[in-house]
Amino acid sequence: MRQFDADRPNRAASGAATSGTEGFVERNSFPIKVAAFYAVALAAGVLARRVVTSPDAEILLSIAVWFTVIFAACTALLGGVVKLVEAVQRRRHDYE
């Protein structure tokens, strides 16, 4: 367990990279990339669904859009569970 604040890294000493948007992007680069992937996939599916004229293709694209939504929700849920487990482990480690 850390006994003093001096044992923890000082945010002011770490520079401008930890402040504002740059720090947020550095800490969350992978989740941002995953969210961008799902956003692009969903937009492409919706756009393709509007463009096609065949009813069969429209049904297949609708299924693809719904699977994209379901996978995005499951990915977000799994990411939340991983973050929760990480926080519990970090807190448990701080108590030792």
NUKOLMI-879474 format. One record per residue: chain; x, y, z of N, C-alpha, C in turn; residue in three letters. Coordinates in pm, 1 decimal, always signed. Layout:
BEGIN
chain; n_u; n_v; n_w; ca_u; ca_v; ca_w; c_u; c_v; c_w; res
A; X; Y; Z; X; Y; Z; X; Y; Z; ALA
...
//
This chain:
BEGIN
chain; n_u; n_v; n_w; ca_u; ca_v; ca_w; c_u; c_v; c_w; res
A; +84.4; -117.5; +0.0; +0.0; +0.0; +0.0; +88.8; +123.7; +0.0; MET
A; +50.8; +221.3; -77.4; +126.7; +345.2; -81.7; +94.4; +428.6; +40.7; ARG
A; +198.5; +472.0; +108.7; +176.1; +545.4; +232.3; +178.6; +696.2; +213.1; GLN
A; +249.0; +741.2; +111.2; +265.9; +884.7; +93.1; +228.1; +924.2; -48.6; PHE
A; +185.0; +1048.3; -63.5; +152.2; +1099.3; -196.6; +275.2; +1108.1; -285.1; ASP
A; +393.4; +1117.2; -225.7; +516.4; +1127.7; -303.1; +545.2; +997.9; -378.6; ALA
A; +485.8; +886.4; -335.5; +505.8; +759.4; -404.4; +428.0; +752.8; -535.3; ASP
A; +328.3; +834.5; -548.1; +246.1; +834.7; -669.2; +303.2; +933.1; -769.9; ARG
A; +289.9; +901.5; -899.8; +340.5; +995.5; -1000.5; +261.2; +1126.4; -998.1; PRO
A; +330.5; +1233.7; -1014.5; +269.9; +1366.2; -1011.8; +219.1; +1400.6; -1150.9; ASN
A; +93.1; +1435.5; -1160.1; +37.0; +1468.7; -1291.1; +98.9; +1595.1; -1350.4; ARG
A; +131.5; +1691.6; -1268.0; +189.8; +1815.0; -1319.5; +328.6; +1789.2; -1375.6; ALA
A; +400.6; +1694.6; -1318.8; +536.2; +1666.3; -1364.2; +538.3; +1582.8; -1491.3; ALA
A; +428.3; +1516.2; -1524.0; +429.2; +1428.1; -1640.1; +408.4; +1503.0; -1771.1; SER
A; +380.3; +1628.8; -1766.9; +373.2; +1708.1; -1888.3; +231.8; +1729.4; -1938.3; GLY
A; +223.4; +1788.5; -2056.2; +93.8; +1825.2; -2112.5; +19.3; +1707.1; -2173.2; ALA
A; +88.0; +1594.9; -2192.3; +22.9; +1479.8; -2255.9; -87.2; +1419.3; -2168.9; ALA
A; -81.8; +1439.9; -2039.0; -184.3; +1383.0; -1952.3; -300.5; +1477.3; -1928.8; THR
A; -296.6; +1594.1; -1985.4; -405.3; +1688.7; -1963.0; -493.0; +1699.6; -2087.3; SER
A; -619.2; +1716.5; -2064.2; -712.6; +1744.3; -2172.8; -735.9; +1627.6; -2266.2; GLY
A; -760.0; +1660.7; -2390.2; -796.5; +1562.1; -2490.7; -683.8; +1465.8; -2522.3; THR
A; -560.6; +1514.8; -2524.7; -446.9; +1428.0; -2556.5; -433.3; +1315.2; -2455.3; GLU
A; -448.6; +1346.8; -2329.4; -439.7; +1244.5; -2226.0; -552.2; +1143.9; -2236.8; GLY
A; -672.8; +1191.7; -2268.0; -787.6; +1102.4; -2284.2; -765.6; +1006.5; -2400.5; PHE
A; -716.4; +1058.7; -2511.7; -693.3; +975.9; -2629.8; -581.6; +875.5; -2603.1; VAL
A; -476.8; +915.7; -2533.2; -367.2; +823.7; -2502.3; -413.8; +711.5; -2410.5; GLU
A; -495.3; +743.7; -2311.8; -543.0; +641.2; -2217.4; -644.8; +547.5; -2280.5; ARG
A; -721.5; +595.8; -2376.5; -832.4; +518.0; -2432.5; -819.1; +496.0; -2582.7; ASN
A; -698.3; +477.4; -2632.1; -681.1; +466.3; -2776.9; -746.5; +340.7; -2834.0; SER
A; -734.3; +226.8; -2765.3; -795.2; +104.2; -2817.8; -948.0; +110.8; -2818.2; PHE
A; -1013.0; +152.6; -2708.6; -1160.2; +162.6; -2714.9; -1208.8; +262.3; -2820.7; PRO
A; -1134.2; +367.9; -2842.7; -1173.3; +464.4; -2945.8; -1164.8; +400.9; -3083.8; ILE
A; -1059.3; +320.6; -3107.5; -1045.6; +252.5; -3236.3; -1157.3; +150.7; -3256.6; LYS
A; -1193.7; +78.6; -3151.6; -1301.8; -19.5; -3162.0; -1434.1; +51.7; -3190.0; VAL
A; -1460.7; +161.7; -3120.2; -1583.5; +238.0; -3143.5; -1587.8; +294.0; -3285.7; ALA
A; -1474.1; +341.3; -3335.6; -1468.5; +392.9; -3473.0; -1495.2; +281.3; -3573.7; ALA
A; -1440.2; +162.1; -3547.7; -1465.4; +48.5; -3637.2; -1614.0; +16.0; -3644.0; PHE
A; -1678.5; +6.3; -3527.2; -1822.2; -25.7; -3526.7; -1904.4; +86.3; -3589.6; TYR
A; -1864.6; +210.2; -3569.7; -1937.5; +321.8; -3631.1; -1927.3; +316.0; -3782.6; ALA
A; -1808.1; +288.2; -3834.3; -1790.0; +279.6; -3979.2; -1865.7; +159.0; -4035.5; VAL
A; -1858.0; +45.1; -3966.7; -1928.3; -74.6; -4013.6; -2079.4; -52.5; -4014.3; ALA
A; -2130.6; +11.2; -3909.5; -2274.3; +37.9; -3902.2; -2317.8; +137.7; -4010.0; LEU
A; -2239.8; +241.7; -4028.6; -2273.2; +340.5; -4132.4; -2268.2; +278.5; -4270.8; ALA
A; -2168.8; +194.1; -4296.1; -2160.1; +127.8; -4426.9; -2279.2; +34.9; -4448.6; ALA
A; -2320.0; -37.0; -4345.5; -2434.2; -126.3; -4358.4; -2563.4; -51.6; -4384.9; GLY
A; -2585.2; +56.8; -4312.6; -2707.2; +136.3; -4331.6; -2707.4; +201.1; -4469.2; VAL
A; -2592.5; +254.2; -4511.4; -2583.3; +316.6; -4643.1; -2604.6; +213.4; -4753.5; LEU
A; -2542.4; +96.9; -4739.8; -2559.7; -7.5; -4841.4; -2704.4; -54.4; -4846.3; ALA
A; -2769.6; -60.2; -4732.2; -2910.5; -103.0; -4728.1; -3000.3; -4.2; -4802.3; ARG
A; -2966.3; +123.0; -4796.0; -3046.7; +224.1; -4866.2; -3022.8; +221.5; -5017.4; ARG
A; -2904.9; +172.6; -5057.4; -2868.3; +177.2; -5199.0; -2920.9; +56.4; -5276.5; VAL
A; -2923.8; -61.8; -5212.4; -2961.2; -183.4; -5285.2; -3108.6; -179.9; -5324.5; VAL
A; -3138.6; -251.8; -5433.1; -3276.5; -256.8; -5480.9; -3338.8; -394.4; -5461.4; THR
A; -3258.2; -495.2; -5447.7; -3308.9; -631.6; -5430.9; -3359.0; -652.8; -5288.2; SER
A; -3478.5; -709.2; -5272.5; -3530.2; -735.2; -5138.3; -3444.5; -835.9; -5060.5; PRO
A; -3387.1; -934.1; -5131.4; -3302.0; -1032.1; -5063.8; -3175.4; -967.3; -5007.8; ASP
A; -3114.6; -880.0; -5086.9; -2994.6; -809.7; -5039.7; -3028.5; -716.4; -4924.0; ALA
A; -3145.5; -655.7; -4930.6; -3187.2; -566.9; -4822.1; -3205.4; -643.7; -4690.9; GLU
A; -3261.0; -763.2; -4699.4; -3278.0; -846.5; -4580.0; -3142.2; -888.3; -4524.1; ILE
A; -3052.3; -929.9; -4611.3; -2918.0; -969.9; -4565.9; -2843.4; -852.8; -4501.8; LEU
A; -2856.4; -735.4; -4559.3; -2790.5; -617.5; -4501.2; -2855.9; -577.7; -4369.1; LEU
A; -2987.1; -596.2; -4358.4; -3053.2; -568.7; -4230.4; -3002.4; -661.4; -4121.8; SER
A; -2984.1; -788.2; -4156.4; -2927.8; -883.5; -4061.1; -2785.8; -843.6; -4022.6; ILE
A; -2707.7; -800.6; -4120.7; -2570.0; -757.5; -4092.6; -2567.4; -635.6; -4000.1; ALA
A; -2659.6; -542.2; -4021.1; -2666.1; -423.9; -3934.4; -2701.8; -465.3; -3792.0; VAL
A; -2799.0; -554.6; -3776.6; -2837.0; -597.8; -3642.0; -2723.6; -674.3; -3573.9; TRP
A; -2652.4; -757.3; -3647.9; -2537.6; -825.8; -3588.4; -2428.9; -726.9; -3547.3; PHE
A; -2409.9; -622.1; -3625.2; -2312.5; -519.4; -3588.2; -2352.9; -452.3; -3457.4; THR
A; -2480.6; -421.3; -3443.2; -2530.5; -359.6; -3319.6; -2512.2; -455.0; -3201.2; VAL
A; -2546.5; -583.1; -3221.9; -2533.0; -681.0; -3114.5; -2386.6; -698.5; -3075.2; ILE
A; -2295.9; -710.5; -3172.8; -2153.4; -726.5; -3142.3; -2097.5; -602.5; -3073.9; PHE
A; -2141.8; -484.5; -3114.6; -2095.2; -361.6; -3049.5; -2140.3; -357.6; -2903.7; ALA
A; -2264.6; -397.3; -2878.1; -2313.7; -399.0; -2739.7; -2238.2; -501.3; -2655.9; ALA
A; -2213.8; -618.6; -2710.8; -2139.2; -721.5; -2637.3; -1994.5; -678.6; -2612.9; CYS
A; -1934.8; -612.3; -2709.4; -1798.3; -562.5; -2692.0; -1793.2; -457.2; -2582.2; THR
A; -1891.1; -368.2; -2579.7; -1895.6; -265.9; -2474.5; -1916.2; -329.5; -2337.7; ALA
A; -2002.8; -429.3; -2330.2; -2026.0; -499.4; -2204.3; -1900.2; -571.6; -2157.2; LEU
A; -1833.3; -640.3; -2248.0; -1709.2; -709.5; -2212.9; -1601.1; -610.4; -2170.1; LEU
A; -1591.8; -497.4; -2238.5; -1496.2; -394.2; -2198.7; -1524.9; -340.0; -2060.4; GLY
A; -1652.1; -323.1; -2027.7; -1688.8; -278.4; -1893.5; -1652.1; -379.5; -1787.2; GLY
A; -1671.7; -508.1; -1816.9; -1634.9; -613.2; -1722.2; -1483.8; -615.7; -1700.9; VAL
A; -1408.0; -601.8; -1808.9; -1261.7; -600.8; -1797.1; -1215.7; -482.3; -1713.6; VAL
A; -1272.2; -364.7; -1736.3; -1235.9; -246.6; -1657.8; -1272.8; -264.8; -1510.7; LYS
A; -1387.9; -325.9; -1484.5; -1431.0; -350.4; -1347.4; -1336.0; -446.6; -1276.2; LEU
A; -1299.0; -555.0; -1342.2; -1205.4; -651.0; -1283.7; -1070.4; -584.9; -1259.6; VAL
A; -1026.1; -502.4; -1353.9; -899.9; -430.5; -1337.7; -905.0; -337.5; -1216.3; GLU
A; -1015.6; -266.5; -1198.8; -1029.1; -175.1; -1085.4; -1032.4; -251.6; -953.3; ALA
A; -1100.0; -366.0; -951.2; -1105.4; -446.7; -829.3; -966.6; -499.7; -795.3; VAL
A; -893.8; -547.3; -894.2; -758.5; -597.3; -869.0; -666.3; -485.7; -822.0; GLN
A; -677.8; -368.5; -882.7; -594.1; -255.4; -841.6; -625.3; -215.4; -697.9; ARG
A; -752.8; -214.1; -664.2; -792.5; -177.7; -527.4; -746.7; -283.5; -427.5; ARG
A; -757.5; -409.9; -464.1; -711.4; -518.1; -378.2; -560.4; -509.7; -358.1; ARG
A; -488.5; -476.3; -465.1; -342.6; -465.6; -456.8; -302.7; -346.6; -368.2; HIS
A; -379.0; -239.0; -371.4; -349.3; -122.1; -287.0; -368.0; -153.9; -139.4; ASP
A; -457.0; -246.8; -107.1; -479.7; -280.8; +33.9; -369.0; -369.9; +90.9; TYR
A; -293.3; -435.2; +4.8; -185.7; -525.0; +54.0; -65.3; -449.9; +99.7; GLU
//
